[in-house]
Amino acid sequence: MENNLVDAVSKVDQAFLFIFGISFAILFLITAVTIWFLFRYSKKRNPVPSDIEGNVLAETLWTVIPTLLVFAMFWFGWTGYKALREAPEDSMIVQVEARMWSWKFIYENGRTSDKLYVPENTPIKLDMTSVDVIHSFYVPAFRIKMDTVPGMQTYAWFNSGEASQYDILCAEYCGVRHAYMLSKVVVVPQEEYDKWVETGEADSEKPEGMLVLEKYGCLDCHSMDGSEIVGPSFKDIYGHEVTVIENGEEKTLTADDEYLKKAIKEPSAEIVKGYEDMMPPSDEMTDEELETLIEFFKGGMVMEKKGAQGAKVAENEGCLGCHSTDGSEIVGPSFKNMIDRKLTAVHEGKTVEVVADTRYIIDSIKNPDDYIVEGYDGGMMPSYDLSDEDMKALIEFFSTLKDE
Amino acid sequence: MNNNTTALPSFFEDSGSDRKGILSWLLTTDHKRIGLMYLYMVLGMFIVGVCLGLLIRLELIAPGKDIMEAQTYNAVFTLHGVIMIFIVVIPSIPAAIGNLVLPIQLGAEDVAFPRLNLFSWWLYLIGTVLALFSLFTGGGAPDTGWTFYVPFSEFTTTNVNVAVLAVFILGFSSILTGINFITTIHRLRAPGITWTKMPLFAWSLYATGWIQVLATPVLGITVLLIFVERVLGVGLFDPNKGGDPILYQHLFWIYSHPAVYIMILPAMGVVSEIIPVFARKSIFGYKAIAVSSLMIAFAGSLVWAHHMFTSGMSDTAVLIFSLLTFIVAIPSAIKVFNWVATLYKGSIIIEPPLVYALGFIFLFSIGGLTGLVLGSAGTDVHVHDTYFVVSHFHYVIFGGTGFGLFAALHFWLPKFYGRMYNKRVANWAFGILFVGFNTLYLPLFVIGLEGMPRRYYDYLPQYQTGHLISTIGSWILAVGLLIMFVNLYRGITRGKKIGRNPWGGATLEWQVPSPPPLLNFDKEPDTSGKPYSYKGVERDE
């Protein structure tokens, strides 16, 4: 099984090597012989040409040998192609939906994402289609590329290999945001994948500081919500005054970078009043991780911003392919300061003034061509039938994009 | 006829009609005047296409926005493609050089249908004007790429209708030229010019003519169908109405792949003319070269779907088209080996036409060999629609047809203007062009293999080095082009006057005055010799 998995990439690469090898040899031969002839048979060295009209043997040879070579190349190429097409039976199946200009991945339990999450060392089969024009799903690392065609199913497969991340690019020209139709294959350990597909929480989406805390087991003793476990809670820890006992003497200081670093690296040096000296020094923690952690504390340990749920909906539904969140123009109007904006739009053939309130926005998502904002083209945006929950999350997300 | 044969006025002075000035050109039926009119337009539009290409390269010098918006960029690469393919490369050697040289090489006074020839040129003019017109009218310049892939080309609000109409008209110009040349070759060969004594350039135009006649109508119908789709909404290609977008790709490539051979075959013909003249000996394997032209034209018509290995068509189709594609490689390889073998035991004089022709062989070989990577199914999946294809294509079409055209200009322009350019400058221009060309396109193979897709306005940081080198190459190339064109222009206006046969060629065009008179021949052409036999042929500089 494992052997079969690595096959596709290595077979394709074999074909590359074979064809490139022979091509370099032929090119070198042609060039070297030409230069030699130009030198040896220049008018100076060979004033009288010998008129040769052809040579049956030579011509037969350079017909037959290239013929054999190209058939060998064909065979290598075809073997590589077959490996790319023969998905193992037990492949994990993910549905892929392409649209202008984002990817939507749909997993067996119905979860969707805009990045492709897959477990390690698993054959993955992608069943693909497109909802608008032709796109092409391309992951250079796996040597796979397959067009996604509206009204048609296509497929590709790859072996996910070790945990890592790889670029996904759209390879078939699809309009103004073609170059931004990018995503990632995120290969994670099986347990993490299981957790992600169940809860939608992926380590790769957590703040890095959080990952450090989890890695060193800090959260077994220190809570994040102010409750006491064994040691002091991390909640609001940065910048607070603490009373510590150092060599039996009590003193008060501010929990700044220096203090926190020392408290992590040499926990026994200063003990917070009221706690036991029982934390082991974190010798294995790198300076980089330490910095990340301090930054995480400094930033108030923000796990999710307000509107994060809606941001995820906007990402998953592909809204951000056409609508920016920073006020810049992509294709449609920006989400920045959209809520309660006054705008001019064409409605049923007439130009009207409307306020983009919640009702207007919900209507525009469900029937995009009902009101066409001045300066934009109609017929571009497909209608989205979102659940009430998603709609609410989106509106909350939009409200966070408003300048106060 | 006058006894003093040199007294005949050249075709510049004698238009064969009473019309004067510009009309004596626009309404001429003289193949040489028509050829020059094609040439002026081709070169003019070539410069436009080059400028667009330089803009593309400049935009890609660094990630993010550099000089233009994404929508502008998409229009620029679409135009670069449409102009270069349909207006420059396809008519370049066949229509421009072919019109100038073919009838004289055959010993004819003109093509078989001189008025149809003029009509072809007018269609070409109208198509070109319409293509330019599409930029400034309607909902903005077309942004579909030169391939007009559906469903995108049906949905886009830009001015695709006018652009496809232009392509339709340009297609007819090409078809009529093909018919004209085929008939000319069949009917107007002078006594003594048998099929096996016909110059190889004429052979290549013959093969090209058949592709033009048989394949171009498919393009005409296909682009017309886009027009019908957009205007009437019939739904042939629209999956929402039960249509099939892949059908469009088949129709498009049934023409557009053979079209690549319309572009490259005549350039191969040019190289086959030039090499023996400067090696001072017969072309090696005349029959093999002539037959391989026909082989390429035939086999090349059966390989179109190798552009579609990732389109979702069946694996069986991939198998067949991959196999057929490799078969086309064989006649191309034969030609290259024959050209190199022609140099063997020659008495080689290195002059600009030979230098450009050798440049063709090297660059075309790289283009052809990288084509093997694309013909092989497994490797094509990885590099399809990446910069690897972009580079391969430019090596074949620019390195091949482009350098073939430059070789042809250096070879034949002195004949038609009666003056010689500065040969030293011509060689220097070649050196700069060659360095610039490879600096421009070699890095694109590398980033293509690394996965850089084509038609990207912006790109990931790992591709930056390649793009930067490539853009620098584009400037070197531009300098080379500038020097070459200025030198040619100075040559035809102020160069040293030349005699009938400045290179010592043995084909018939070297027997006529430079420039030739209206009906080409001032005395019966001597067709007793073989086209590549230089015994007794004197250079007449």
Boltz contact constraints between the chains, C-beta under 6 A:
constraints:
  - contact:
      token1: [A, 12]
      token2: [B, 378]
      max_distance: 6.0
  - contact:
      token1: [A, 15]
      token2: [B, 376]
      max_distance: 6.0
  - contact:
      token1: [A, 15]
      token2: [B, 378]
      max_distance: 6.0
  - contact:
      token1: [A, 15]
      token2: [B, 379]
      max_distance: 6.0
  - contact:
      token1: [A, 16]
      token2: [B, 379]
      max_distance: 6.0
  - contact:
      token1: [A, 19]
      token2: [B, 372]
      max_distance: 6.0
  - contact:
      token1: [A, 19]
      token2: [B, 373]
      max_distance: 6.0
  - contact:
      token1: [A, 23]
      token2: [B, 369]
      max_distance: 6.0
  - contact:
      token1: [A, 27]
      token2: [B, 365]
      max_distance: 6.0
  - contact:
      token1: [A, 27]
      token2: [B, 369]
      max_distance: 6.0
  - contact:
      token1: [A, 30]
      token2: [B, 340]
      max_distance: 6.0
  - contact:
      token1: [A, 30]
      token2: [B, 365]
      max_distance: 6.0
  - contact:
      token1: [A, 33]
      token2: [B, 340]
      max_distance: 6.0
  - contact:
      token1: [A, 34]
      token2: [B, 340]
      max_distance: 6.0
  - contact:
      token1: [A, 37]
      token2: [B, 343]
      max_distance: 6.0
  - contact:
      token1: [A, 37]
      token2: [B, 344]
      max_distance: 6.0
  - contact:
      token1: [A, 38]
      token2: [B, 348]
      max_distance: 6.0
  - contact:
      token1: [A, 41]
      token2: [B, 345]
      max_distance: 6.0
  - contact:
      token1: [A, 41]
      token2: [B, 346]
      max_distance: 6.0
  - contact:
      token1: [A, 41]
      token2: [B, 348]
      max_distance: 6.0
  - contact:
      token1: [A, 42]
      token2: [B, 348]
      max_distance: 6.0
  - contact:
      token1: [A, 43]
      token2: [B, 347]
      max_distance: 6.0
  - contact:
      token1: [A, 43]
      token2: [B, 349]
      max_distance: 6.0
  - contact:
      token1: [A, 46]
      token2: [B, 347]
      max_distance: 6.0
  - contact:
      token1: [A, 47]
      token2: [B, 347]
      max_distance: 6.0
  - contact:
      token1: [A, 49]
      token2: [B, 280]
      max_distance: 6.0
  - contact:
      token1: [A, 49]
      token2: [B, 281]
      max_distance: 6.0
  - contact:
      token1: [A, 49]
      token2: [B, 346]
      max_distance: 6.0
  - contact:
      token1: [A, 49]
      token2: [B, 347]
      max_distance: 6.0
  - contact:
      token1: [A, 50]
      token2: [B, 345]
      max_distance: 6.0
  - contact:
      token1: [A, 51]
      token2: [B, 281]
      max_distance: 6.0
  - contact:
      token1: [A, 51]
      token2: [B, 282]
      max_distance: 6.0
  - contact:
      token1: [A, 53]
      token2: [B, 282]
      max_distance: 6.0
  - contact:
      token1: [A, 54]
      token2: [B, 284]
      max_distance: 6.0
  - contact:
      token1: [A, 54]
      token2: [B, 285]
      max_distance: 6.0
  - contact:
      token1: [A, 59]
      token2: [B, 285]
      max_distance: 6.0
  - contact:
      token1: [A, 59]
      token2: [B, 288]
      max_distance: 6.0
  - contact:
      token1: [A, 62]
      token2: [B, 337]
      max_distance: 6.0
  - contact:
      token1: [A, 63]
      token2: [B, 334]
      max_distance: 6.0
  - contact:
      token1: [A, 66]
      token2: [B, 330]
      max_distance: 6.0
  - contact:
      token1: [A, 66]
      token2: [B, 333]
      max_distance: 6.0
  - contact:
      token1: [A, 67]
      token2: [B, 330]
      max_distance: 6.0
  - contact:
      token1: [A, 70]
      token2: [B, 326]
      max_distance: 6.0
  - contact:
      token1: [A, 70]
      token2: [B, 329]
      max_distance: 6.0
  - contact:
      token1: [A, 73]
      token2: [B, 372]
      max_distance: 6.0
  - contact:
      token1: [A, 73]
      token2: [B, 376]
      max_distance: 6.0
  - contact:
      token1: [A, 74]
      token2: [B, 323]
      max_distance: 6.0
  - contact:
      token1: [A, 74]
      token2: [B, 326]
      max_distance: 6.0
  - contact:
      token1: [A, 77]
      token2: [B, 376]
      max_distance: 6.0
  - contact:
      token1: [A, 77]
      token2: [B, 377]
      max_distance: 6.0
  - contact:
      token1: [A, 77]
      token2: [B, 378]
      max_distance: 6.0
  - contact:
      token1: [A, 77]
      token2: [B, 379]
      max_distance: 6.0
  - contact:
      token1: [A, 78]
      token2: [B, 377]
      max_distance: 6.0
  - contact:
      token1: [A, 80]
      token2: [B, 378]
      max_distance: 6.0
  - contact:
      token1: [A, 81]
      token2: [B, 377]
      max_distance: 6.0
  - contact:
      token1: [A, 81]
      token2: [B, 378]
      max_distance: 6.0
  - contact:
      token1: [A, 84]
      token2: [B, 381]
      max_distance: 6.0
  - contact:
      token1: [A, 85]
      token2: [B, 315]
      max_distance: 6.0
  - contact:
      token1: [A, 133]
      token2: [B, 151]
      max_distance: 6.0
  - contact:
      token1: [A, 133]
      token2: [B, 152]
      max_distance: 6.0
  - contact:
      token1: [A, 140]
      token2: [B, 451]
      max_distance: 6.0
  - contact:
      token1: [A, 143]
      token2: [B, 382]
      max_distance: 6.0
  - contact:
      token1: [A, 145]
      token2: [B, 310]
      max_distance: 6.0
  - contact:
      token1: [A, 145]
      token2: [B, 381]
      max_distance: 6.0
  - contact:
      token1: [A, 145]
      token2: [B, 384]
      max_distance: 6.0
  - contact:
      token1: [A, 146]
      token2: [B, 310]
      max_distance: 6.0
  - contact:
      token1: [A, 147]
      token2: [B, 310]
      max_distance: 6.0
  - contact:
      token1: [A, 147]
      token2: [B, 311]
      max_distance: 6.0
  - contact:
      token1: [A, 147]
      token2: [B, 312]
      max_distance: 6.0
  - contact:
      token1: [A, 149]
      token2: [B, 245]
      max_distance: 6.0
  - contact:
      token1: [A, 149]
      token2: [B, 312]
      max_distance: 6.0
  - contact:
      token1: [A, 150]
      token2: [B, 239]
      max_distance: 6.0
  - contact:
      token1: [A, 151]
      token2: [B, 239]
      max_distance: 6.0
  - contact:
      token1: [A, 152]
      token2: [B, 312]
      max_distance: 6.0
  - contact:
      token1: [A, 154]
      token2: [B, 312]
      max_distance: 6.0
  - contact:
      token1: [A, 169]
      token2: [B, 453]
      max_distance: 6.0
  - contact:
      token1: [A, 171]
      token2: [B, 385]
      max_distance: 6.0
  - contact:
      token1: [A, 171]
      token2: [B, 453]
      max_distance: 6.0
  - contact:
      token1: [A, 173]
      token2: [B, 145]
      max_distance: 6.0
  - contact:
      token1: [A, 173]
      token2: [B, 455]
      max_distance: 6.0
  - contact:
      token1: [A, 176]
      token2: [B, 70]
      max_distance: 6.0
  - contact:
      token1: [A, 176]
      token2: [B, 71]
      max_distance: 6.0
  - contact:
      token1: [A, 179]
      token2: [B, 456]
      max_distance: 6.0
  - contact:
      token1: [A, 179]
      token2: [B, 457]
      max_distance: 6.0
  - contact:
      token1: [A, 179]
      token2: [B, 458]
      max_distance: 6.0
  - contact:
      token1: [A, 377]
      token2: [B, 157]
      max_distance: 6.0
